[in-house]
Amino acid sequence: GNTFSGLGGSGSEHGDDVGEQDSLTVGLSIDEIEQLTAPAHESHLARLERLSRREKVVEVFKSVTFGTVMGQYSFLLFLALVLLIIGTIGWMQTTGTQDYDTSLDQSIWLSYCMFIDIGTQTAVSADESWQIKLTVAILSFFGFCFNLTFLSVVVDNVRTLLDRLYTRYSQLFARKHVVILGWTNKTLFLVDELISMFIETGGKGDIIIMGNSISRYEMLRTVELTFRRRNPPKPRGVRIRVWEGDSAEEDDLTRLSINTARFVVCLSEAEDPRMADAQVLETLLSLQSLDLEDQVTGTIIAEVRTGDGRRVLNELNQHTERDVLAVQSAQAVDKVIGFTSLEPTVGEALIELISFEGNNFFFENLDPSWVGMKFGEIRMRYPLCVLCGVHSSPKDASGKTVGAQVFIAPPADRVLQLHDRLLLIGIDRQSAIVINDSNNGRTGRVHVARHAKTAFSKLLLALHVFKLRRRNKRTASANAAVRASGKGVPGDGALERSLAARHNQSQTVVVIGWRSAREMADLVRVLSKMLLPGSEIHFLSAVDEGVRSAALREEMGFLAALTDLAGGIVGGSNVTIEHHTGSPLSSEAVNRMPLKQAAVAIVIGDPNAVFNAEDLTTYTEGAARLRDARVFHINTLLRKAAPDLRIVPIFEDILTHRLITPDSPLVNHSEGAGYGLTAVIHRNSLETGLIAMQADDPTIVFVLSQLLTLDDASGQKIFSVPMDSAWADLEMGKLEGAAAQLAFRDVANRVQAFNGHVLIGYYDSRMGKVVLNPPGKKTRKREWLPTDELVLLRASVARARV
């Protein structure tokens, strides 16, 4: 037959000139194409055309009777009439009873009663003949079967109707609630953080989760099993509700009362970072396309996994009326992992701060009576918190905020303005109890914050006032002497010498496991910025070495393209990457790694033991739990192979989060203190902590971004210093005896007066843990050891613009 050989010709005329690769039909003939496009089965109408008149009537009758609801009901009624006639005739053939004779009207009535109500047969006496008993039993049996069949059809149709009405009109009614779009391995962690947020703020409301990967009842069961034993328990005013739907469908979004939500969090169910960003963008476009009355009035928060996704959302914000807050939590947690691996004290402090459990950042409105005072004059007004920054938000004549900024560790002489907010570190907002002293000429008084107007708080404040005023006189003279000595100014590098000395040699980092190329490239970037030249990063995974090398080359960009990542240099940082192939679950493969030379080992759960991580696109609860089991397995192998090695296992599942705590004996097998312990990281908990904190107060993200910055020329915003070095820099004598017995506030005042840094906590070498915002910081003295470390916020140099 004729062939279609190209876009402009047919037949053999152009067949020799056009290559086979240019043929749209790959050389198929017209007959072959018609055979492919012909229907596989004869249509119903075509079949009716071939049938005879009688056959057509029968076919139509069957279709109408058995293929429609009304036809089915008509057939059942016809069957009931037939059974009623048969029962009437059958009774007329008997001799009858004393109550019912064999006349036509009584036979019809008896047949109907036996048919419609099987209990009628009990009225027949046991002395009746077998013929009457058999007739009654048969009539009752067929009536019972018919009624069951008929009622089941009615119930099924009513159920279908109600389901249709529910699907059409169902909606969750709520106000000032939280909506989470997406059921992922982070959803339950986010719910847990939101519950902690409600407990901290004393708020109430609904948390509505919409997922598409599992059924509504499965989501409910998982939520109940997860939070039924939560400690502290979920407040009574907080309800967790679930909804099964597609976050990209406008109809499903409007059913969540999304227009009255306090804030909406968009999560992605995809494992691949780029696919995840695409799904989040699809959800955001659906939110933007809602009708005016259904538009979101609260805050929209979107989790993005890549830099490209963040840039796309920034572009979207320029062309829409409703801005979206993009949270790149995965990269932030990569930095936390880097700090935890290479600077353990800083990493442990960050883990506590990025959560509503324990100490965290929050802003408190400035007392109007403090306007015009200096920042240094109010540092001691919060006995239960650490004052560490200011959020400046000046307003123009129209009341619009202009040039808002966040200052961490501002100069002590910074004058407080009317619209400033104070940045505090504390357990919760209820701990923002204020003490006003009379050193500034004002009348001494106690001011209780609006969140803490309780009898206990007032009693606690009253006990602090007297001791506070006596202490102010002593510390004021000590601070004046330090300032007069001329020692140090903000940014002079004092107190950081020990930090440089601690990292004056190259380090070896072992990473066991592999995720997507995008995630691993982000981790490599963070580690390469924190490691000194000559350091090495060794990867062990079952994924083929060539696949990993090529993936990193592609993801690392231009700088990586100039180097050999299979054993080369990463972007000017002179950090070598070595790939090792083998099963991370094998002790032989683990023992081949340079564990003796390694400073730290990072353990990541492989999505599977053999295949590439890019093959996984959708979250499943079992997959996250299986990865955690592999991480636990690898951690055990590492601890046996290298008892003194610092290990950073990264877990994901929420049940693992409750089972394996940082001090759990399940992961800390070795005895003794030091950096040979296991630093547990629950990645999803940290990521959702970042999201929840931004949902509670979007300005917090500018605080965390400063703390996690690795490119600041002035140095890390948060850092730690060994106590012996700090003691020498501050010229406080020998770190022994009575000289080492100081309260936390005394040390903080010395540090702040020396170079403006803010002391927020310390590493307790006795306990082997970091203590932030310690209790009794003004009155409780402790013995400082040379092995302790101070956790500091660097004096403000760079500024974060809001």
C-alpha positions in Angstrom: 0.0 0.0 0.0 0.9 3.7 -0.1 3.3 4.9 2.7 3.5 8.2 4.4 7.2 9.0 4.3 7.5 12.5 5.6 5.9 15.8 6.4 5.7 17.0 2.7 5.2 13.9 0.6 3.6 10.4 0.2 4.2 7.4 -1.9 7.4 6.3 -3.5 8.2 9.6 -5.1 9.8 11.0 -1.9 10.5 7.6 -0.3 14.1 7.6 -1.5 14.8 11.2 -0.5 13.4 11.2 3.1 15.1 9.1 5.7 13.3 6.6 7.8 14.0 8.6 10.9 12.0 11.5 9.3 8.8 9.4 8.8 6.1 10.3 11.3 4.6 6.8 10.9 7.8 4.9 10.8 7.0 3.5 7.4 3.5 2.1 8.1 1.1 1.6 5.2 -2.4 3.2 5.2 -4.1 -0.2 5.6 -1.9 -0.9 8.6 -2.8 2.5 10.1 -6.5 1.9 9.5 -6.3 -1.5 11.2 -4.5 0.0 14.2 -7.1 2.8 14.6 -10.2 0.5 14.0 -12.1 -0.3 17.2 -11.2 -3.6 18.8 -14.9 -4.5 19.4 -18.0 -3.9 17.5 -20.0 -0.9 18.9 -23.4 -1.6 20.6 -25.4 0.4 18.0 -23.7 -1.4 15.1 -24.6 -4.7 16.6 -28.2 -3.7 17.0 -28.3 -2.7 13.3 -27.5 -6.3 12.3 -30.1 -7.9 14.6 -33.7 -8.8 13.5 -36.7 -6.9 14.8 -37.5 -9.5 17.4 -33.9 -9.7 18.5 -33.7 -5.9 18.8 -36.8 -5.8 21.1 -35.2 -8.4 23.3 -31.9 -6.6 23.4 -33.5 -3.3 24.2 -35.7 -4.9 26.9 -32.6 -6.4 28.6 -30.8 -3.2 28.5 -33.6 -1.2 30.0 -34.6 -3.8 32.6 -31.2 -4.7 33.9 -29.1 -1.7 32.9 -31.1 1.1 34.6 -32.1 1.7 38.2 -35.8 2.1 37.3 -35.7 -1.1 35.2 -34.2 -3.1 38.2 -36.9 -1.8 40.5 -39.6 -2.7 37.9 -38.2 -6.2 37.5 -38.3 -6.7 41.3 -41.9 -5.4 41.5 -42.9 -7.8 38.7 -41.2 -10.6 40.5 -43.0 -9.7 43.8 -46.3 -9.8 41.8 -45.5 -13.2 40.4 -44.7 -14.6 43.9 -47.9 -13.1 45.3 -50.0 -14.8 42.5 -48.2 -18.1 43.1 -48.8 -17.8 46.8 -52.5 -17.1 46.3 -53.0 -20.0 44.0 -51.0 -22.3 46.3 -53.2 -21.4 49.3 -56.4 -21.9 47.3 -55.3 -25.5 46.8 -55.2 -26.2 50.5 -58.2 -26.9 52.8 -57.7 -23.6 54.7 -57.7 -22.9 58.4 -60.2 -21.6 60.9 -58.9 -18.0 60.4 -58.3 -18.1 56.7 -60.4 -19.9 54.2 -59.6 -20.6 50.5 -61.6 -17.8 49.0 -59.9 -15.5 46.5 -59.7 -12.4 48.7 -58.5 -14.2 51.8 -56.0 -16.2 49.8 -54.6 -13.0 48.3 -54.4 -11.4 51.8 -52.8 -14.5 53.3 -50.3 -14.7 50.5 -49.4 -11.0 50.9 -49.0 -11.3 54.7 -46.8 -14.4 54.4 -44.8 -12.7 51.7 -44.2 -9.3 53.3 -43.9 -10.5 57.0 -42.4 -13.8 57.8 -43.8 -13.6 61.3 -47.3 -14.2 60.1 -46.5 -18.0 59.9 -46.4 -18.1 63.7 -50.2 -17.6 63.7 -50.6 -21.0 62.1 -51.4 -23.6 64.7 -49.1 -26.6 65.1 -52.2 -28.9 64.8 -52.7 -28.0 61.1 -52.1 -30.5 58.4 -48.7 -30.9 56.8 -50.0 -29.5 53.5 -50.9 -26.1 55.2 -47.6 -26.0 57.1 -45.5 -26.7 54.0 -47.4 -24.1 52.0 -46.9 -21.5 54.7 -43.2 -22.3 55.1 -42.6 -22.0 51.3 -44.4 -18.7 51.1 -42.5 -17.3 54.0 -39.1 -18.5 52.7 -39.6 -16.9 49.3 -41.0 -13.7 50.8 -38.0 -13.5 53.2 -35.5 -13.9 50.3 -37.3 -11.3 48.2 -37.4 -8.8 50.9 -33.7 -9.2 51.7 -32.9 -8.7 48.0 -35.2 -5.7 47.5 -34.0 -4.0 50.7 -30.4 -4.6 49.9 -30.9 -2.8 46.5 -32.7 0.1 48.2 -29.9 0.4 50.8 -27.2 0.3 48.2 -28.9 3.0 46.1 -29.5 5.2 49.2 -25.8 4.7 50.2 -24.7 5.7 46.7 -27.0 8.8 46.8 -25.7 9.8 50.2 -22.0 9.3 49.1 -22.7 11.4 46.1 -24.2 14.2 48.3 -21.4 13.9 50.7 -18.8 14.2 47.9 -20.6 17.2 46.5 -21.4 19.2 49.7 -19.0 18.0 52.4 -16.7 20.6 54.0 -14.7 21.1 57.1 -15.8 24.3 58.9 -13.1 26.0 61.0 -11.7 29.4 61.7 -8.1 30.5 62.6 -6.9 27.0 61.9 -3.8 25.5 60.4 -3.9 23.7 57.0 -1.2 21.2 56.0 -1.3 20.3 52.3 0.4 17.0 51.8 0.9 13.7 53.7 4.6 13.2 53.8 7.3 11.9 56.2 7.4 15.4 57.6 3.6 15.9 58.3 3.4 14.2 61.7 6.6 16.0 62.8 5.0 19.3 61.7 1.8 18.5 63.6 4.0 17.7 66.7 5.8 21.0 66.4 2.4 22.8 65.9 1.1 21.2 69.1 4.1 22.4 71.0 3.6 25.9 69.5 0.0 25.9 70.8 1.1 24.7 74.2 3.7 27.5 74.3 1.5 30.3 73.2 -1.7 29.0 75.0 -3.5 29.0 71.7 -6.3 26.8 70.5 -7.5 25.7 67.0 -7.8 22.9 64.5 -4.9 21.4 62.5 -6.3 20.1 59.2 -4.2 17.7 57.1 -5.1 16.9 53.5 -3.3 14.0 51.9 -3.7 12.1 48.6 -1.4 9.2 49.0 -3.4 7.2 51.6 -7.0 7.0 52.6 -8.7 9.3 55.2 -9.2 6.5 57.6 -5.5 5.4 57.4 -4.5 9.0 58.1 -6.8 9.1 61.1 -5.4 5.8 62.4 -1.8 6.9 62.1 -2.5 10.3 63.8 -4.2 8.6 66.7 -1.5 6.0 67.2 1.2 8.7 67.0 -0.2 11.2 69.4 -2.3 9.2 71.9 0.7 8.9 74.2 2.3 12.3 73.6 4.1 13.9 76.5 3.0 16.6 77.2 -0.5 15.6 75.9 -2.3 17.5 73.2 -4.3 20.4 74.6 -8.1 19.9 74.6 -8.6 23.0 72.5 -6.5 21.5 69.7 -8.1 19.1 67.2 -6.3 17.2 64.5 -8.6 16.6 61.5 -7.8 14.9 58.2 -9.1 15.1 54.7 -8.5 13.0 51.6 -8.1 15.1 48.5 -5.8 16.6 45.9 -4.0 19.8 46.9 -3.9 20.8 43.2 -7.7 20.7 42.9 -9.4 24.0 43.7 -12.6 22.2 44.8 -10.7 20.2 47.4 -8.9 23.3 48.7 -12.2 25.2 49.3 -13.6 22.4 51.4 -10.9 23.0 54.0 -12.3 26.5 54.9 -8.9 27.7 53.6 -10.0 31.3 53.3 -10.2 31.6 57.1 -7.0 29.6 57.9 -4.4 31.2 60.1 -1.7 29.8 57.8 -1.3 27.2 55.1 1.7 25.0 54.8 2.5 23.3 51.5 4.5 20.1 51.6 5.4 17.7 48.8 4.9 14.0 48.8 7.8 13.4 46.3 11.2 12.2 47.4 13.1 13.8 44.5 13.8 17.5 45.4 13.0 18.8 41.9 9.8 16.8 41.6 8.9 18.0 45.1 9.3 21.6 44.1 7.2 21.1 41.0 4.4 19.6 43.2 4.6 22.5 45.6 4.4 25.0 42.7 1.4 23.2 41.4 -0.3 23.6 44.8 0.6 27.3 45.0 -0.8 27.9 41.5 -4.1 26.2 42.5 -4.2 28.5 45.6 -3.6 31.6 43.6 -6.4 30.6 41.1 -9.1 30.3 43.8 -12.1 32.7 43.6 -11.9 36.0 45.4 -14.1 34.9 48.3 -12.1 31.7 48.6 -8.6 33.2 48.6 -6.3 32.5 51.5 -6.2 35.4 53.9 -3.6 34.0 56.2 0.1 33.2 55.6 1.1 30.7 52.9 4.3 28.8 53.7 5.9 26.6 51.0 8.7 24.1 51.6 11.2 24.3 48.7 14.1 21.9 48.3 16.3 23.5 45.6 17.6 27.0 44.9 15.8 27.0 41.5 12.5 26.3 43.3 13.1 29.3 45.6 13.8 31.6 42.7 10.7 30.5 40.9 8.6 31.3 44.0 10.3 34.7 44.3 9.3 35.4 40.7 5.8 34.2 41.5 5.5 36.6 44.4 6.3 39.5 42.1 3.2 38.8 39.9 0.6 37.8 42.6 -1.1 39.8 45.3 -0.6 37.1 48.0 3.0 36.5 48.8 4.3 33.1 49.6 7.0 32.5 52.3 9.5 30.0 50.9 11.3 27.9 53.5 14.4 26.0 52.2 14.5 23.9 55.3 16.5 21.1 53.8 19.6 23.2 53.1 19.3 24.8 56.5 19.3 21.3 58.1 22.4 20.4 56.0 24.2 23.3 57.7 23.1 22.0 61.1 24.4 18.6 60.2 27.7 20.3 59.2 27.9 22.1 62.5 27.0 19.0 64.5 29.7 17.0 62.7 32.5 19.5 62.8 31.6 21.9 65.7 29.6 19.7 68.0 28.8 22.3 70.6 27.4 24.8 68.1 25.5 22.0 66.4 23.8 20.8 69.6 22.9 24.4 70.4 21.3 24.9 67.0 19.3 21.7 67.3 17.7 22.9 70.5 17.0 26.4 69.1 15.3 25.1 66.0 12.3 23.7 67.8 9.5 24.6 70.1 10.8 22.0 72.6 13.3 23.4 74.9 14.8 26.9 74.5 14.0 28.7 71.3 14.0 32.2 69.8 11.0 34.5 70.0 10.2 38.2 69.8 8.6 40.2 72.6 7.2 43.7 72.1 9.2 46.5 73.7 7.9 48.1 76.8 6.9 51.7 75.8 8.7 53.0 78.9 12.0 51.7 77.6 11.9 53.8 74.4 15.1 55.9 74.3 17.0 53.6 76.6 20.1 51.8 75.4 20.2 48.1 74.7 22.9 47.5 77.3 20.6 48.9 80.0 17.9 46.3 79.6 20.1 43.2 79.2 19.4 42.1 82.8 15.7 42.7 82.8 14.7 39.2 81.8 15.8 36.7 84.5 14.3 33.7 82.8 15.5 34.5 79.3 18.6 35.6 77.4 18.2 38.9 75.6 20.2 38.7 72.4 18.9 41.0 69.7 16.5 43.6 68.3 14.0 43.6 65.5 13.9 47.2 64.2 10.8 48.0 62.2 10.5 51.8 61.7 7.3 53.1 60.1 6.6 56.0 57.8 3.8 58.6 58.1 1.3 56.2 56.6 2.1 53.4 59.1 3.9 51.2 56.6 7.1 49.5 57.8 10.2 50.8 56.0 13.7 49.3 56.3 13.0 46.7 58.9 16.1 44.9 60.1 17.2 42.2 62.6 20.2 42.9 64.8 21.8 39.9 66.7 24.0 41.0 69.5 23.7 44.7 68.8 26.0 47.3 70.4 25.3 48.1 74.0 24.8 51.7 73.2 22.1 51.1 70.6 19.1 53.3 71.4 15.8 51.5 71.5 13.1 52.9 69.2 9.3 52.9 69.4 8.5 50.0 67.1 11.4 47.7 68.1 10.9 44.2 69.3 13.3 42.3 71.5 14.8 39.0 70.5 14.9 36.5 73.4 15.9 32.9 74.0 13.7 31.1 76.5 11.5 28.1 77.2 8.4 29.9 75.9 6.8 33.3 75.8 5.4 32.9 79.3 9.0 33.1 80.5 9.3 36.7 79.2 9.1 38.1 82.8 10.5 41.5 83.1 12.3 43.1 86.0 12.8 46.9 86.1 15.4 48.2 88.5 15.8 51.8 89.7 19.4 52.3 88.6 18.3 54.5 85.7 16.5 57.0 87.9 13.1 55.5 87.4 11.0 54.1 90.3 11.9 50.5 91.0 9.0 48.2 90.1 8.2 44.8 88.9 6.5 44.4 85.5 4.9 41.1 84.7 4.5 40.4 80.9 0.9 39.8 79.7 1.7 36.1 79.1 2.8 35.5 82.7 0.3 37.2 85.0 0.2 34.4 87.5 0.7 34.4 91.3 3.7 32.2 90.9 5.3 34.6 88.4 4.8 37.6 90.7 6.2 35.8 93.7 9.2 34.7 91.6 9.8 38.3 90.5 9.6 39.7 94.0 12.3 37.3 95.1 14.6 38.5 92.3 14.3 42.2 92.8 16.3 42.6 96.0 19.2 40.4 94.8 19.2 42.1 91.4 19.8 45.6 92.7 22.6 44.5 94.9 24.3 42.7 92.1 23.9 45.6 89.6 26.2 47.7 91.8 29.0 45.1 91.8 28.8 44.2 88.1 28.6 47.9 87.1 32.0 48.6 88.6 33.6 45.5 87.1 32.3 46.4 83.7 33.6 49.9 84.0 37.1 48.6 84.8 37.1 46.3 81.8 36.1 49.2 79.5 38.7 51.5 81.0 41.4 48.9 80.2 40.7 49.3 76.5 40.8 45.6 75.9 39.0 44.5 72.8 36.4 46.1 70.6 33.6 44.3 68.7 35.0 42.4 65.8 38.7 42.5 66.9 38.9 38.7 66.7 39.4 38.1 70.5 38.0 34.9 71.9 38.2 33.2 68.4 41.9 32.2 68.5 41.0 28.9 70.1 38.4 28.3 67.4 41.1 28.6 64.7 43.5 26.5 66.8 41.0 23.7 67.1 40.7 23.5 63.3 44.2 24.1 62.2 44.6 20.8 60.5 42.7 19.1 57.7 40.0 16.6 58.6 38.6 13.4 57.1 34.8 13.0 57.0 33.2 9.7 56.2 29.6 9.7 54.8 27.9 6.3 54.6 24.8 6.1 52.5 23.4 8.0 49.5 20.2 10.0 48.7 19.3 12.0 45.6 22.1 13.8 43.8 20.6 17.1 44.7 20.6 16.3 48.5 24.1 15.0 48.4 25.4 18.0 46.5 24.0 20.3 49.1 25.7 18.4 51.9 29.0 18.4 50.0 28.7 22.2 49.5 28.2 22.7 53.3 31.0 20.4 54.3 33.5 21.9 51.8 32.8 25.4 53.2 33.5 24.3 56.8 36.5 22.0 56.1 40.0 23.4 55.7 42.1 22.8 52.5 43.5 19.3 52.3 40.5 17.7 53.9 38.8 14.6 52.5 35.2 13.4 52.2 34.7 9.7 51.7 31.4 8.2 50.5 30.3 4.6 50.9 27.2 3.4 49.1 25.8 0.5 47.0 25.0 3.0 44.2 27.5 2.7 41.4 30.5 4.9 41.8 30.2 6.3 38.2 26.5 7.2 38.8 27.4 9.1 42.0 30.3 10.9 40.4 28.3 12.0 37.3 25.4 13.1 39.5 27.6 15.2 41.7 29.2 16.8 38.6 25.9 17.8 37.3 24.5 19.1 40.5 27.6 21.0 41.7 27.5 23.2 38.7 30.3 25.0 36.9 33.0 24.6 39.6 32.5 20.9 39.8 32.7 20.6 36.0 36.3 21.8 36.1 37.3 19.1 38.5 37.2 15.3 39.0 34.8 14.6 41.8 35.7 10.9 41.7 38.9 11.9 43.4 39.4 15.6 42.8 38.8 19.1 44.2 35.5 20.8 45.0 35.2 24.4 43.8 38.3 26.0 45.1 38.0 24.7 48.7 40.6 22.1 48.1 38.5 19.3 49.6 39.0 15.9 48.0 36.0 13.6 47.5 36.6 9.8 47.3 33.8 7.3 46.4 33.8 3.7 47.7 31.4 1.1 46.4 29.9 -1.5 48.7 26.9 -2.3 50.9 26.7 0.0 53.9 25.1 -2.9 55.8 28.3 -5.0 55.4 30.9 -4.8 58.1 33.6 -5.6 55.6 32.7 -2.5 53.5 32.5 -0.3 56.6 35.9 -1.5 57.8 37.5 -0.5 54.5 36.7 3.1 55.2 39.4 5.3 56.8 37.8 5.3 60.2 41.0 5.8 62.1 41.8 9.0 60.3 38.2 10.2 60.3 37.0 13.0 62.6 33.4 12.2 62.1 31.1 9.7 60.3 27.7 10.8 58.9 25.2 8.0 58.4 22.4 8.5 55.9 19.7 6.0 55.1 19.9 4.6 51.6 16.4 4.5 50.0 17.4 1.0 49.0 20.4 -1.2 49.0 21.1 -1.5 45.3 19.3 1.1 43.1 19.7 4.8 42.7 17.8 7.1 45.0 16.3 8.9 42.0 13.9 5.9 41.4 12.0 6.8 44.6 9.4 9.5 43.9 6.7 9.1 46.5 6.9 9.0 50.3 5.8 5.8 52.0 5.8 5.3 55.8 7.5 2.0 55.5 10.3 3.4 53.4 11.2 6.0 56.0 11.1 3.4 58.8 13.3 1.0 56.7 15.9 3.7 56.1 16.0 4.4 59.8 16.5 0.7 60.5 19.5 0.7 58.1 20.9 3.8 59.8 20.7 2.1 63.2 22.3 -1.0 61.7 25.2 1.0 60.2 25.6 3.0 63.5 26.1 -0.2 65.4 28.7 -1.5 62.9 30.6 1.8 63.1 30.5 1.9 66.9 32.0 -1.6 67.1 34.7 -0.8 64.4 35.6 2.6 65.8 34.6 3.1 69.5 36.1 6.6 69.8 34.7 7.9 66.5 32.1 10.7 66.6 29.0 9.4 64.6 26.1 11.5 63.3 23.2 9.2 62.3 20.4 10.9 60.5 16.9 9.5 61.2 13.6 10.4 59.6 10.5 8.5 61.0 8.5 9.9 63.9 8.4 6.6 65.8 12.2 6.5 65.6 12.2 10.1 66.9 10.5 8.9 70.1 12.5 5.7 70.4 16.0 7.0 69.8 16.9 10.1 71.8 20.3 11.9 71.8 21.2 10.1 75.1 19.7 6.8 74.2 21.8 3.7 75.1 20.6 2.3 71.8 23.1 4.4 69.9 25.6 5.5 72.6 27.4 2.2 73.2 30.9 3.5 74.2 31.7 4.5 77.7 33.1 7.9 78.7 32.6 11.4 77.5 34.1 13.3 74.6 33.5 13.5 70.9 33.3 9.7 70.6 29.6 9.8 71.4 26.8 9.6 68.9 25.1 12.8 67.9 21.6 11.8 66.9 19.8 14.0 64.3 16.2 13.7 63.4 16.1 15.5 60.1 12.4 15.8 59.6 11.9 17.1 63.1 14.4 19.9 62.4 13.0 20.8 59.0 9.4 21.0 60.4 10.7 22.9 63.4 12.0 25.6 61.0 8.6 25.6 59.2 6.6 25.9 62.4 8.8 28.7 63.8 8.3 30.7 60.6 4.6 30.0 60.7 4.5 31.4 64.3 6.6 34.4 63.4 8.0 34.9 59.9 10.7 37.3 61.1 12.4 34.4 62.9 13.7 33.1 59.6 16.0 36.2 59.4 17.5 35.3 62.7 18.1 31.7 61.7 19.5 32.7 58.3 22.2 34.8 60.1 23.1 32.0 62.5 23.4 29.5 59.6 25.4 31.7 57.2 28.8 30.2 56.3 30.0 33.0 53.9 30.0 35.9 56.3 33.4 37.6 56.1 33.2 38.6 59.8 32.9 34.9 60.8 30.2 32.6 62.1 27.3 34.3 63.9 27.1 31.5 66.5 30.3 29.9 67.7 31.9 28.2 70.7 35.1 28.8 72.6 36.9 26.6 75.1 36.6 28.0 78.6 40.4 28.0 79.3 41.0 30.2 76.2 38.1 32.5 77.0 39.3 32.8 80.6 42.8 33.8 79.5 41.4 36.3 76.9 39.3 37.9 79.6 42.2 38.1 82.0 40.3 36.6 84.8 43.2 34.9 86.5 43.6 31.2 86.9 40.7 28.9 86.2 40.7 27.2 89.6 39.4 27.6 93.1 37.2 30.4 94.0 38.0 32.3 90.8 36.3 29.6 88.8 33.1 29.9 90.9 31.0 32.4 88.9 27.4 32.7 87.9 26.4 32.6 84.3 25.5 36.3 84.3 28.9 37.3 85.6 30.6 35.5 82.7 28.1 37.0 80.2 28.8 40.5 81.5 32.5 40.0 81.1 32.2 38.7 77.6 29.8 41.5 76.5 31.9 44.2 78.0 35.0 42.7 76.3 33.9 42.6 72.7 30.1 42.8 72.5 29.4 39.1 72.1 26.3 37.6 73.8 26.7 34.5 75.9 23.7 32.2 75.4 24.9 29.0 77.0 27.8 26.6 77.6 28.9 23.1 77.1 29.0 21.3 80.4 31.9 18.8 80.2 30.7 17.0 83.3 27.3 16.3 81.9 28.4 16.0 78.3 25.7 18.3 76.9 25.0 21.9 76.0 23.0 24.0 78.4 21.3 27.1 76.9 19.6 29.8 79.0 20.5 28.1 82.3 18.2 28.5 85.3 19.4 30.8 88.1 21.8 32.5 85.7 22.1 35.5 88.0 22.5 33.9 91.4 23.5 30.3 90.9 27.3 29.9 90.8 28.9 27.0 89.1 32.5 25.7 88.9 33.8 26.4 85.4 36.2 23.8 84.0 38.9 24.2 81.3 37.1 21.6 79.2 33.8 23.6 79.3 32.9 25.7 76.3 31.1 29.0 75.9 28.3 29.3 73.3 28.4 32.9 71.9 26.6 35.1 69.4 29.0 37.3 67.6 28.6 41.0 68.0 26.5 42.5 65.3 28.4 43.6 62.2 26.3 42.5 59.2 22.6 43.1 59.1 19.7 41.1 57.8 17.1 43.1 56.0 13.5 42.0 56.4 
